[in-house]
Amino acid sequence: MDHQPITSLKSVRLAVAAPDFQAGLSFFVEELGFEVAMIAPAEDPTYAVLTLEGMTIALDKNRISEPVTLEIPSEGKEIIGTSKQGPNGTKVHYVSYVREVSKNTKQIPVLNVAQVEKANWVTGRAGMSYRSLIDDQKSHITASHIKIEGSGQVPDWVHFHDVEFQVIYCLRGSAKLVYEGQGEPFIFSEGDCVLQPPHIRHRVLESYDDLEVIEVTSPSDHATYADRVMELPNRSYTPEKDFSGQRFTFSKHSESKWEKYPGNENLVTQKTSILKTSGGVGWVNEIRAIAFQETNEEPILVNHDFEPDFFLWFVVEGSATIIYEGRKINIGVDDAIICPNGCRQETEFYLAGFQEDFRVLEVGINPH
């Protein structure tokens, strides 16, 4: 007898108990649309292998187990959110193909100082260490300090994020990255910044010298999808491709142009093109000192002439003193000042003094 394997029979199966086998079979085949790949015995069946769009179920009359719950993706708005139950206790929930992002209500504007000495590091995707810069779990934006120790290949895969805005800034070390439509892999080094537009496929190939980055993403409750089909680099070179009104941007620190910081001769600023290439959604700037400033000199009101939905200062080098609500607060390397719910009058702060090597990353997201 020729035992040629049928592809669907080689798949991993979810075992489902079916005390009333015929009723269970009818439910899966006639109501849910599963197809029979195998059934046995022929005269009075008690076992069947059923398939539906990549899922395989083993329906078993003799199995004793708790009922299972299935999620079936749908595009039909009228069916999404509905449920049904089979005769064997199987529960079926119809869900959207795309994960729905929860809509966060506006929170009260606050200013927080995230000190590195109080950081709580956790292990995240692809073995990376994550430190959240935002204490408020209700924030609609994520800001993370991420580390990959050592040097070598990163266990990453081609993926994309369902986001509205996402930027990555290289603090230390470097990495080899590759993006859809952007040609060959490139080196992402200290001071460089990348705007990852919505749904662009990408992959981290390698990291070097204890890579550290700052990542800011909106919304915080977003999904990451694997793309097991696309290979990167891909053949199509489309550097100007539009992704939901945004374009991929690789801002190289070595090509930065500095200009005077408004209202202070001891500071200069470097503005990336991300405000433009993101379609005005957000911006990334860098500010650095060119001279020491005493704390008793005229303080600088930093965030007074705009009202973004999100504002971050992350200290890259040196140290400084800010004044907030009449209090002096010292900030140093890897500390952050963050307004996760936007800037208003109650979140205004002053830069009172700084060392000559002071350098800070500024990221903001505009209202929309």
C-alpha positions as CSV (number, residue, x, y, z in Angstrom):
1,M,0.0,0.0,0.0
2,D,1.4,3.4,-1.0
3,H,1.5,5.7,2.1
4,Q,2.1,9.1,0.4
5,P,1.6,11.7,3.2
6,I,-1.0,14.4,2.6
7,T,0.4,17.8,3.5
8,S,-2.5,18.7,5.8
9,L,-2.0,15.5,7.8
10,K,1.6,16.6,8.6
11,S,0.5,19.8,10.4
12,V,0.3,20.2,14.1
13,R,-3.2,19.4,15.3
14,L,-5.4,20.8,18.0
15,A,-7.2,17.9,19.7
16,V,-10.9,18.5,20.3
17,A,-13.2,16.2,22.2
18,A,-16.4,15.2,20.4
19,P,-18.7,13.0,22.5
20,D,-21.4,13.4,19.9
21,F,-19.1,12.9,16.9
22,Q,-21.6,13.5,14.1
23,A,-23.0,16.7,15.7
24,G,-19.4,18.0,16.2
25,L,-18.4,17.1,12.7
26,S,-21.4,18.9,11.3
27,F,-20.6,22.0,13.3
28,F,-17.0,22.3,12.1
29,V,-17.7,21.4,8.5
30,E,-21.1,23.0,7.8
31,E,-21.1,26.0,10.1
32,L,-17.4,26.9,10.3
33,G,-16.3,25.8,6.9
34,F,-13.6,23.2,7.8
35,E,-12.8,20.6,5.3
36,V,-12.2,16.9,6.0
37,A,-8.6,15.7,5.4
38,M,-9.1,12.3,6.9
39,I,-11.9,10.4,8.7
40,A,-12.0,6.9,10.3
41,P,-13.3,4.3,10.4
42,A,-15.5,4.6,7.4
43,E,-18.6,2.9,8.7
44,D,-19.0,4.6,12.1
45,P,-16.3,7.3,12.3
46,T,-14.9,8.4,15.7
47,Y,-11.9,10.4,14.5
48,A,-11.4,13.1,11.8
49,V,-8.7,15.5,10.8
50,L,-10.2,18.9,9.7
51,T,-8.5,21.9,8.1
52,L,-9.3,25.5,7.6
53,E,-6.9,28.1,6.3
54,G,-3.8,26.7,7.9
55,M,-5.5,25.4,11.0
56,T,-5.8,21.6,11.7
57,I,-8.1,20.1,14.2
58,A,-8.3,16.5,15.3
59,L,-11.9,15.7,16.2
60,D,-11.9,12.7,18.6
61,K,-15.0,11.0,20.0
62,N,-13.0,9.0,22.5
63,R,-11.0,12.0,23.9
64,I,-11.8,13.4,27.3
65,S,-10.8,17.0,27.6
66,E,-12.1,20.5,28.3
67,P,-13.8,22.4,25.4
68,V,-11.5,24.7,23.4
69,T,-12.0,28.3,22.3
70,L,-11.2,29.3,18.7
71,E,-10.8,32.8,17.2
72,I,-11.8,33.1,13.6
73,P,-10.6,36.2,11.8
74,S,-13.2,38.0,9.6
75,E,-13.5,41.1,7.5
76,G,-17.2,41.3,8.0
77,K,-18.1,44.1,10.4
78,E,-21.5,42.6,11.1
79,I,-19.9,39.3,12.4
80,I,-16.8,40.7,14.3
81,G,-17.4,40.5,18.0
82,T,-20.0,37.8,17.8
83,S,-19.7,34.3,19.2
84,K,-21.2,30.8,18.8
85,Q,-20.9,27.5,20.6
86,G,-20.7,24.0,19.2
87,P,-22.5,20.8,20.5
88,N,-19.2,19.6,22.0
89,G,-18.7,22.9,23.9
90,T,-16.3,24.5,21.5
91,K,-16.5,28.3,21.7
92,V,-16.0,30.4,18.6
93,H,-15.2,34.1,18.6
94,Y,-15.1,36.1,15.4
95,V,-12.4,38.7,15.5
96,S,-10.9,41.3,13.1
97,Y,-8.1,40.3,10.8
98,V,-6.1,43.3,12.1
99,R,-5.7,43.7,15.9
100,E,-7.8,46.6,17.0
101,V,-5.9,49.3,18.8
102,S,-7.5,50.5,22.0
103,K,-8.4,54.2,22.1
104,N,-6.9,55.8,25.2
105,T,-8.6,58.8,26.7
106,K,-6.7,62.0,27.3
107,Q,-4.8,61.9,30.5
108,I,-3.8,64.8,32.8
109,P,-0.5,66.4,31.6
110,V,2.4,65.6,33.9
111,L,6.1,65.9,33.9
112,N,8.2,62.9,35.1
113,V,11.9,62.5,35.6
114,A,13.0,58.9,34.8
115,Q,16.3,58.3,36.6
116,V,18.5,55.5,35.3
117,E,19.5,54.5,38.8
118,K,15.9,53.6,39.5
119,A,15.4,51.8,36.2
120,N,13.6,48.5,35.9
121,W,15.0,46.4,33.0
122,V,12.9,43.6,31.5
123,T,13.6,41.1,28.7
124,G,11.6,41.8,25.5
125,R,11.4,40.7,21.9
126,A,14.5,39.0,20.3
127,G,16.4,38.9,23.6
128,M,16.6,42.7,24.0
129,S,16.6,44.4,27.4
130,Y,13.9,47.1,27.8
131,R,13.6,50.0,30.2
132,S,10.4,51.9,30.0
133,L,10.8,55.7,30.4
134,I,7.1,56.1,31.2
135,D,5.6,55.2,34.5
136,D,2.0,55.7,33.4
137,Q,0.7,52.5,32.0
138,K,-2.3,54.4,30.5
139,S,0.0,56.5,28.3
140,H,-0.8,56.1,24.6
141,I,2.9,56.4,23.7
142,T,5.8,54.1,24.5
143,A,9.3,55.4,25.1
144,S,12.0,52.8,25.8
145,H,15.7,52.6,26.4
146,I,16.8,49.3,24.8
147,K,20.1,47.3,25.1
148,I,21.6,44.4,23.3
149,E,24.8,43.2,25.0
150,G,28.0,42.3,23.2
151,S,28.3,41.9,19.4
152,G,26.9,39.4,17.0
153,Q,23.8,38.3,15.1
154,V,20.4,39.3,16.5
155,P,17.7,36.6,16.5
156,D,15.3,38.9,14.7
157,W,13.0,38.2,11.7
158,V,11.4,40.4,9.0
159,H,8.6,42.2,10.6
160,F,6.6,45.4,10.7
161,H,4.7,47.5,13.2
162,D,1.1,48.8,13.0
163,V,2.1,52.3,14.3
164,E,1.4,55.9,13.6
165,F,4.9,57.1,14.5
166,Q,8.1,55.3,15.4
167,V,11.7,56.6,15.7
168,I,14.8,54.9,16.9
169,Y,17.9,56.8,18.0
170,C,21.3,55.1,18.5
171,L,22.8,56.0,21.9
172,R,25.8,53.8,21.9
173,G,27.3,50.9,19.8
174,S,26.0,50.2,16.4
175,A,23.8,47.8,14.4
176,K,23.4,46.5,10.9
177,L,19.8,47.1,9.7
178,V,17.9,46.4,6.5
179,Y,14.6,47.9,5.4
180,E,12.1,47.3,2.6
181,G,12.9,49.2,-0.5
182,Q,16.0,50.9,0.9
183,G,18.7,48.8,-0.7
184,E,21.5,46.9,1.0
185,P,21.9,46.7,4.8
186,F,23.5,49.7,6.4
187,I,25.3,50.5,9.7
188,F,23.3,52.5,12.3
189,S,25.8,54.2,14.6
190,E,25.9,56.5,17.6
191,G,23.9,59.7,17.1
192,D,22.0,58.3,14.0
193,C,18.2,58.3,14.0
194,V,15.7,56.3,11.9
195,L,12.1,57.1,11.2
196,Q,10.3,53.8,10.7
197,P,7.0,54.6,8.8
198,P,3.9,52.5,9.4
199,H,4.1,48.9,8.0
200,I,7.6,49.1,6.5
201,R,9.2,45.7,6.6
202,H,12.6,45.6,8.4
203,R,15.0,43.5,10.3
204,V,17.9,44.0,12.8
205,L,20.7,41.7,11.4
206,E,23.6,42.3,13.8
207,S,24.5,44.5,16.7
208,Y,28.0,45.6,17.9
209,D,29.7,47.0,21.0
210,D,26.8,46.8,23.5
211,L,24.1,48.5,21.3
212,E,21.8,51.0,23.1
213,V,18.9,52.8,21.5
214,I,16.0,55.0,22.4
215,E,12.7,54.0,20.8
216,V,9.6,56.2,20.8
217,T,6.4,54.7,19.4
218,S,2.7,55.7,19.0
219,P,0.4,54.2,19.9
220,S,1.8,52.1,22.7
221,D,-0.8,49.4,22.2
222,H,0.3,48.4,18.7
223,A,0.9,45.0,17.1
224,T,4.1,43.7,15.5
225,Y,3.6,41.3,12.6
226,A,6.0,38.8,11.2
227,D,6.4,38.7,7.4
228,R,7.6,35.2,6.6
229,V,7.4,35.8,2.8
230,M,9.5,38.9,2.1
231,E,13.2,38.6,2.1
232,L,15.4,41.6,2.8
233,P,17.1,43.2,1.1
234,N,14.3,43.0,-1.5
235,R,14.9,43.6,-5.2
236,S,12.7,46.7,-5.4
237,Y,14.5,50.0,-4.6
238,T,11.9,52.6,-3.6
239,P,13.5,55.1,-1.2
240,E,10.7,57.6,-1.7
241,K,7.9,55.2,-1.2
242,D,5.0,56.6,0.8
243,F,3.8,54.7,3.9
244,S,0.6,56.2,5.2
245,G,1.9,59.7,4.5
246,Q,5.4,59.0,5.8
247,R,8.8,58.1,4.2
248,F,11.6,56.1,5.6
249,T,14.4,58.4,7.0
250,F,17.9,57.6,8.0
251,S,19.3,60.7,9.7
252,K,23.1,60.4,10.0
253,H,24.8,62.2,12.9
254,S,28.0,62.6,10.9
255,E,26.0,64.8,8.3
256,S,24.3,66.9,10.9
257,K,24.2,70.7,10.6
258,W,24.1,72.7,13.8
259,E,22.5,76.0,14.4
260,K,22.0,78.4,17.4
261,Y,19.5,77.3,20.0
262,P,16.8,79.9,20.4
263,G,17.4,82.2,23.3
264,N,20.8,80.9,24.5
265,E,24.3,81.4,23.0
266,N,25.7,78.5,25.0
267,L,23.6,75.9,23.2
268,V,23.3,74.7,19.6
269,T,20.6,72.4,18.0
270,Q,20.5,70.0,15.2
271,K,17.1,69.4,13.6
272,T,16.5,66.2,11.6
273,S,14.2,66.0,8.6
274,I,11.8,63.7,10.5
275,L,9.2,66.5,11.1
276,K,8.9,66.8,7.3
277,T,9.2,63.1,6.3
278,S,6.7,62.0,9.0
279,G,4.1,64.4,7.5
280,G,4.3,66.6,10.6
281,V,3.4,63.8,13.0
282,G,6.6,64.1,15.1
283,W,10.1,65.4,15.3
284,V,13.6,64.5,16.5
285,N,16.2,67.1,17.5
286,E,19.4,67.1,19.3
287,I,20.7,69.9,21.6
288,R,24.2,70.2,22.9
289,A,26.2,72.7,24.9
290,I,29.2,74.6,23.5
291,A,30.0,76.3,26.8
292,F,29.4,75.8,30.5
293,Q,26.5,77.6,32.1
294,E,26.1,78.4,35.8
295,T,22.8,77.6,37.5
296,N,22.4,81.2,38.7
297,E,22.3,82.5,35.1
298,E,19.0,83.3,33.4
299,P,17.2,79.9,33.0
300,I,15.7,78.8,29.7
301,L,12.0,78.0,29.4
302,V,12.1,74.9,27.3
303,N,8.6,73.7,26.4
304,H,6.5,76.9,26.4
305,D,5.6,77.8,22.9
306,F,3.9,74.6,21.7
307,E,1.5,71.9,23.0
308,P,2.6,68.5,21.7
309,D,0.9,65.3,22.7
310,F,4.2,63.9,23.8
311,F,7.6,65.4,24.8
312,L,10.9,63.8,25.7
313,W,14.3,65.0,26.7
314,F,16.9,62.2,27.1
315,V,20.4,63.0,28.4
316,V,23.0,61.6,26.1
317,E,26.0,63.1,27.7
318,G,27.0,65.4,30.5
319,S,24.6,66.8,33.2
320,A,22.3,69.7,33.8
321,T,19.9,71.2,36.3
322,I,16.3,71.9,35.5
323,I,13.7,73.9,37.5
324,Y,10.2,72.5,37.7
325,E,7.5,73.8,40.0
326,G,10.1,75.9,41.8
327,R,12.3,72.8,42.5
328,K,15.8,72.3,41.2
329,I,16.3,68.8,39.7
330,N,19.7,67.4,38.6
331,I,19.8,65.2,35.6
332,G,22.6,63.2,34.2
333,V,23.5,60.6,31.5
334,D,20.6,58.3,30.7
335,D,18.1,60.3,32.7
336,A,15.0,61.5,31.0
337,I,12.5,64.3,31.3
338,I,9.2,63.1,29.9
339,C,5.7,64.6,29.4
340,P,3.8,61.4,28.3
341,N,0.4,63.2,28.1
342,G,1.5,66.3,26.4
343,C,2.8,69.7,27.4
344,R,0.7,72.4,28.9
345,Q,1.4,75.3,31.3
346,E,1.6,72.9,34.3
347,T,4.4,70.9,32.6
348,E,6.7,73.9,31.8
349,F,10.3,73.5,33.0
350,Y,13.4,75.6,32.8
351,L,17.0,74.6,31.9
352,A,18.9,76.4,34.7
353,G,22.5,75.3,34.1
354,F,24.6,72.6,32.3
355,Q,28.1,71.3,31.8
356,E,30.1,72.0,28.7
357,D,29.6,68.4,27.5
358,F,25.8,68.4,28.0
359,R,23.9,66.8,25.1
360,V,20.2,65.9,25.0
361,L,17.9,64.1,22.6
362,E,14.5,65.7,22.0
363,V,11.5,63.8,20.6
364,G,8.0,65.2,20.2
365,I,4.7,64.1,18.8
366,N,2.2,66.6,17.6
367,P,-1.6,66.5,18.2
368,H,-3.6,64.8,15.5
